[in-house]
Amino acid sequence: MKTKYLGLELSSPVIVGSSPYTSTVSGLVRCAENGAGAAVLKSIFEEQILHHAASLGRQSESYYGDAELYLQRYLGDNYKAEFLQLLSDARAKCSMPLIASINCVGLDGEWVDYATLMAQAGASALELNIFLQPTDIHTSSQELERRYAEIAGKVASAVRVPVSVKLSMRFTNLFAVADSLEARGVKGVVLFNRFFEPDIDVERMQFIESSPYSEPSELRNVLRTAAICSTVLPKLDLSVSTGVHDGEAVVKALLCGARSVQVCSALHRGGYEVVARMNEYLDAWASRHGFSSLEEFRGRLKFGDDTAAMAQRVQYMKYFPASAE
C-alpha cells in the first residue's frame, strides 16, 4: 500500500530504521525484497568518531601534540568513505529510497559536510538523530531547543534533499520544538529517538548495558503524540519508530496520522520477513474495512473533537479503585 513520506513515493509505509540490518548492501537488498518502502542506512555517529579519535590520541600524544585533531579528520574521512561506498553500491542494487542518517552531538563539527556529501552521493533524504544531553543547570530548556533548531536548520539549508529529525520525547512542549524545526526547513519528524539506557549491577556497583530493543507496549505513548502532532502540524510528515512490532501497530500509527513507521527491534526478533508480514496485515485490514488507499484512513484518529478527551488524558481515573482494601 503506497504512501508519500518527505515527498518521496514509497511502495509501503514500512521503513527499516537505521540498524545493523541496513549496514550492508545484502541487508538492504533483503529489506527491499521483503517489501520495505525505504531504508534508513546505519548512522554515522559523530560521537563515535570523536571518541575513537580521543582514545587513539591519548595513546600517541607523547609523540604528536595535535594527534587527536589529526585523528578526528582521518577517522572522519574513513567513516565517510565507507558510508559513501555503501550508499553507492546499494543505490545500484535497490530501487527503494535510501535515507542517510547522522547522529549529531553538538553545534560544532563536520556533520553539515557529512550531510552534503551524502546528498550529493545519492541519498534520497537525510535523517538527523540529535540529542544534546542536558547536564549544565545553567543552560535553559529554551537554549537547548534553540540549538536543535540551529543544527537542523544548518543541514536543511545546505542540502537539496528533504531533511527529517528524530526527536526525543523529553521535551516540555514537543510540538513547539517540532514547529521550530519546520520553520527551519525540516520536512518531517520521527517519533521517537530511543536512547541507550544503562542499568546497574548492584554486586559490582557498576553501570552496565541493558537491552537496546523496544517493546510493543512502548507504542502507546507514541500514538498519543502522533495523533496530536498530525493535527497541530499538518504539513509536517510523521514517522512512528518506537514499539512497532507487527502489522496491527502499523495500522495504529497510520490511523493517528503517521505517513510511515520505522522498524528495527522487530527485525531482530523475526528477521527481514517481518516487513512482508506487516504489509500483508495492512493490505488485509484495509480490504476488510473497504479501503483501497492508505489516505482513506490515515489520520482518522488524529486529535479532534471525537478523540480530544482520550488524547489529552494523562492520569488514570477509573481503572484503579479508590481504595486497595
C-alpha positions in Angstrom: 0.0 0.0 0.0 1.6 3.2 -1.2 2.4 6.3 0.8 4.3 9.6 0.5 6.9 10.5 3.1 9.2 13.5 2.9 7.9 14.0 -0.6 9.2 10.5 -1.6 6.9 7.9 -3.1 7.1 4.7 -1.1 5.6 1.4 -2.1 4.9 0.7 1.6 4.7 2.8 4.8 7.1 0.3 6.5 10.6 1.7 6.6 13.5 -0.3 8.0 15.2 2.0 10.5 18.9 2.7 11.0 20.3 -0.6 12.3 22.7 -3.4 11.5 20.0 -4.6 9.0 20.8 -1.5 6.9 24.6 -1.5 7.2 25.3 -3.7 4.2 24.3 -4.0 0.6 23.0 -7.5 1.1 20.9 -6.4 4.1 19.4 -3.5 2.1 18.6 -5.9 -0.7 16.7 -8.2 1.7 14.8 -5.2 3.0 13.7 -4.4 -0.5 12.9 -8.0 -1.3 10.6 -8.2 1.7 8.7 -5.1 0.7 10.2 -2.2 2.7 9.1 1.2 1.4 12.5 2.7 2.2 15.5 2.1 4.5 17.5 4.4 6.8 21.1 3.5 6.4 23.1 2.7 9.5 24.0 6.0 11.1 27.3 7.9 11.1 27.9 8.7 14.7 29.8 12.0 15.2 30.2 10.9 18.8 31.8 7.6 17.8 34.4 9.4 15.5 35.3 11.9 18.3 35.6 9.2 21.0 37.7 6.9 18.8 40.0 9.8 17.9 40.3 10.9 21.5 41.2 7.3 22.6 43.9 7.0 19.9 45.1 10.5 20.5 45.7 9.8 24.2 47.9 6.8 23.2 50.0 8.9 20.8 50.0 12.4 22.4 53.5 11.9 23.7 54.7 11.9 20.1 52.3 14.3 18.5 50.7 17.2 20.4 47.9 17.6 17.9 47.3 13.8 17.3 43.7 13.9 18.4 42.7 16.6 15.9 44.6 14.8 13.1 42.8 11.5 14.0 39.4 13.2 14.0 40.0 14.2 10.5 41.5 10.9 9.4 38.8 8.7 11.0 36.0 11.1 9.8 37.3 10.7 6.3 37.4 6.9 6.7 33.8 6.7 8.1 32.6 9.0 5.3 34.3 6.9 2.6 32.9 3.7 3.9 29.4 5.2 4.1 29.5 6.7 0.7 30.6 3.4 -0.8 27.7 1.6 0.9 25.3 4.2 -0.5 26.7 4.0 -4.0 26.7 0.2 -4.0 23.2 0.0 -2.5 21.8 2.5 -5.0 22.9 0.3 -7.8 21.1 -2.7 -6.3 18.0 -1.2 -4.7 15.2 0.9 -6.2 13.7 1.9 -2.9 14.6 5.3 -1.4 17.7 5.2 0.8 17.7 7.7 3.7 21.1 8.7 5.2 21.3 9.2 8.9 23.6 11.2 11.1 23.9 11.3 14.9 24.8 14.8 15.9 26.2 15.6 19.4 26.8 19.4 19.2 26.7 22.6 17.2 30.3 22.3 16.2 31.6 19.5 14.0 31.6 18.3 10.4 28.0 16.9 10.2 27.0 19.6 7.7 29.8 18.4 5.5 28.7 14.8 6.0 25.1 15.7 5.1 26.2 17.5 1.9 28.3 14.6 0.8 25.5 12.1 1.4 23.0 14.1 -0.5 25.5 14.5 -3.4 26.2 10.8 -3.4 22.5 9.9 -3.9 20.7 9.8 -0.6 17.0 10.3 -1.1 16.7 12.1 2.2 18.5 12.8 5.4 17.5 11.9 9.0 19.2 13.8 11.8 19.3 12.0 15.1 20.0 14.8 17.6 20.3 14.6 21.3 22.0 17.2 23.5 22.3 15.7 27.0 21.3 18.4 29.5 23.9 18.3 32.3 24.5 22.0 32.8 22.0 23.5 35.3 22.7 27.0 33.8 21.5 26.0 30.3 17.8 26.7 29.9 15.4 24.4 28.1 14.9 27.3 25.6 18.6 27.4 24.8 18.7 23.6 24.2 15.7 23.8 21.9 17.3 26.7 20.0 20.4 24.5 19.4 18.2 21.7 18.0 16.6 24.1 15.5 20.0 25.6 14.6 21.6 22.2 13.9 18.6 21.1 11.8 18.4 24.5 10.0 22.1 24.4 9.0 21.7 21.0 7.4 18.3 21.8 5.7 19.8 24.9 4.1 22.9 23.1 2.9 21.2 20.2 1.0 18.6 19.9 -1.7 17.1 16.7 -0.4 14.4 16.6 2.3 15.5 16.5 6.0 13.8 14.9 8.9 14.7 14.9 12.6 14.4 12.0 15.0 13.1 13.6 18.2 13.4 12.7 21.9 10.2 12.5 23.9 12.0 14.5 26.7 10.7 18.0 25.8 8.4 20.2 27.8 6.5 21.0 24.6 7.5 18.7 21.9 5.0 20.3 19.4 6.6 23.7 19.8 10.0 22.1 19.1 8.7 20.4 16.0 7.2 23.7 14.9 10.5 25.5 15.2 12.2 22.7 13.2 9.5 23.0 10.4 10.2 26.8 10.4 13.9 26.0 9.7 13.1 23.8 6.7 12.7 20.4 8.2 10.1 18.3 6.3 9.3 15.5 8.9 9.9 14.2 12.4 10.5 10.7 13.6 8.8 9.7 16.9 10.9 8.8 18.9 14.6 8.6 19.4 15.1 5.6 21.7 18.2 6.2 23.9 20.8 3.9 25.3 19.5 3.2 28.9 22.2 1.9 31.3 21.3 -0.5 34.1 23.3 -1.1 37.3 25.0 -4.3 38.5 24.4 -4.0 42.3 27.0 -6.6 43.1 29.8 -4.9 41.2 28.3 -1.5 41.8 28.8 -0.5 38.1 26.8 0.8 35.3 26.1 -1.9 32.7 24.4 -2.1 29.3 20.7 -3.0 29.1 18.7 -4.3 26.1 18.7 -1.8 23.2 15.4 -3.2 21.8 12.0 -1.7 22.2 8.8 -3.5 23.5 5.4 -3.4 21.9 4.0 -1.6 24.9 6.2 1.4 24.1 4.0 2.2 21.1 1.1 3.6 23.2 2.8 6.9 24.2 3.9 7.5 20.6 0.4 7.1 19.4 -0.9 9.9 21.6 1.9 12.2 20.4 1.4 11.3 16.7 -2.4 11.9 17.0 -1.8 15.4 18.4 1.1 16.3 16.2 -0.6 15.4 13.0 -3.4 17.9 13.8 -1.4 20.8 15.1 1.4 20.5 12.5 -0.5 19.0 9.5 2.3 19.8 6.9 5.0 18.0 8.9 5.4 14.4 7.9 5.4 11.9 10.8 7.1 8.5 11.1 6.5 6.4 14.2 9.6 4.4 15.2 9.2 3.1 18.8 7.3 -0.1 19.6 6.2 -1.1 16.1 6.4 -4.9 16.1 3.6 -6.1 14.0 1.0 -5.2 11.3 -1.5 -4.0 13.9 1.0 -1.5 15.2 1.4 -0.2 11.6 -2.3 0.4 11.3 -2.5 2.1 14.6 0.3 4.6 13.7 -1.4 5.4 10.3 -4.7 5.9 12.0 -3.0 8.5 14.2 -1.8 10.4 11.2 1.7 9.0 10.6 2.8 8.6 7.0 5.2 5.8 7.8 6.7 3.6 10.5 10.2 2.6 11.2 11.1 -0.9 12.4 14.3 -2.3 13.9 13.7 -4.3 17.1 11.0 -6.3 15.3 13.6 -7.5 12.7 15.9 -8.6 15.5 13.2 -10.9 16.7 11.6 -12.0 13.5 14.1 -11.4 10.7 13.6 -9.4 7.5 10.3 -11.3 6.8 8.6 -9.2 9.5 8.3 -6.5 6.9 6.5 -8.7 4.5 4.1 -9.9 7.3 3.4 -6.2 8.2 2.5 -5.4 4.6 0.3 -8.4 4.4 -1.6 -7.5 7.5 -2.0 -3.9 6.4 -3.4 -5.0 3.0 -5.8 -7.5 4.6 -7.0 -5.0 7.2 -7.6 -2.3 4.6 -9.5 -4.7 2.4 -11.6 -5.9 5.3 -12.6 -2.3 6.1 -13.3 -1.3 2.5 -10.3 1.0 2.0 -8.5 1.0 -1.4 -5.8 3.5 -0.4 -3.9 4.5 2.7 -5.1 8.1 2.5 -8.7 7.0 3.0 -8.0 6.1 6.6 -4.7 7.8 7.6 -5.4 10.3 10.4 -8.9 9.1 11.3 -7.9 9.1 14.9 -5.8 12.3 14.9 -6.5 14.9 17.6 -10.0 16.3 17.2 -13.4 16.6 18.8 -14.0 12.9 18.9 -10.6 12.0 20.3 -9.6 15.0 22.3 -10.6 13.6 25.7 -8.6 10.4 25.3 -5.6 12.1 23.7 -5.3 14.7 26.4 -5.9 12.5 29.4 -2.6 11.7 31.2 -3.9 10.5 34.6 -5.8 7.3 35.4 -9.2 7.9 36.8 -11.5 4.9 36.7 -9.1 1.9 36.2 -7.9 1.8 39.8 -10.2 1.5 42.8 -10.3 4.4 45.3 -9.0 2.0 48.0 -7.0 -1.1 47.9 -9.0 -2.6 50.8 
